[in-house]
Amino acid sequence: MTMNMWYSICSFVYQDFPNVFVTACGTNFYSQCLPPQSVNLAFSSIAMHWSRDKPRNVEGAFHHILVEDPETAEKLKQQGAEDWELLLLQRAKELAPGNLDCNFG
């Protein structure tokens, strides 16, 4: 069997749940990543802080939550809200009716 780095990460699921199919998708999550209505459970973590666009340069802060300039913070907040809406709309296309999407920061 040919293996890659994702096999070792996901293989534990296959051992106990042979009818569960795990995928790691290396595409832009602001676009549709999987076929329509094909996903029963989606889980994403540590990706929600990546913005689609940079509304302005951030100075004096390593992470957007540490921004002290109110105008910059507001622009980042607006960008985050737009990104979140788009991401959820794309995941909604992929979910089979009545199923679940979990996104964590």
C-alpha positions, 0 to 999 in steps of 0.5 A, spaced: 500 500 500 502 506 498 502 511 504 503 518 505 503 523 511 496 523 512 495 516 512 499 515 518 495 521 521 488 518 519 489 511 519 487 510 526 480 511 524 480 506 519 482 500 524 475 501 528 470 504 523 471 501 516 465 505 514 468 512 515 472 515 510 477 520 512 480 526 507 485 531 508 483 536 503 489 541 501 485 546 497 483 553 499 477 552 504 474 559 502 472 555 495 468 548 495 472 543 497 468 536 496 462 534 492 455 537 493 451 534 499 457 528 500 459 530 507 456 527 513 461 530 518 466 535 517 471 537 522 476 543 521 481 546 527 486 551 527 485 554 520 479 559 522 484 564 523 487 565 516 484 571 512 482 571 505 485 578 504 489 582 508 485 589 509 491 593 512 498 591 515 498 589 522 504 593 526 506 591 533 502 585 534 504 577 532 496 575 531 490 579 530 487 578 537 493 582 539 492 588 535 491 595 539 489 600 533 481 600 533 481 602 526 485 596 524 482 591 529 475 593 526 477 592 519 480 585 521 473 584 524 470 586 518 474 581 514 473 575 519 466 576 519 466 576 511 471 570 511 466 566 516 460 567 512 463 565 505 467 559 509 460 556 512 456 557 505 461 553 502 461 548 507 453 548 507 454 546 499 458 540 501 454 537 507 449 532 506 442 534 508 441 533 516 449 533 518 454 536 521 460 541 520 465 543 526 470 548 525 474 550 531 479 556 531 
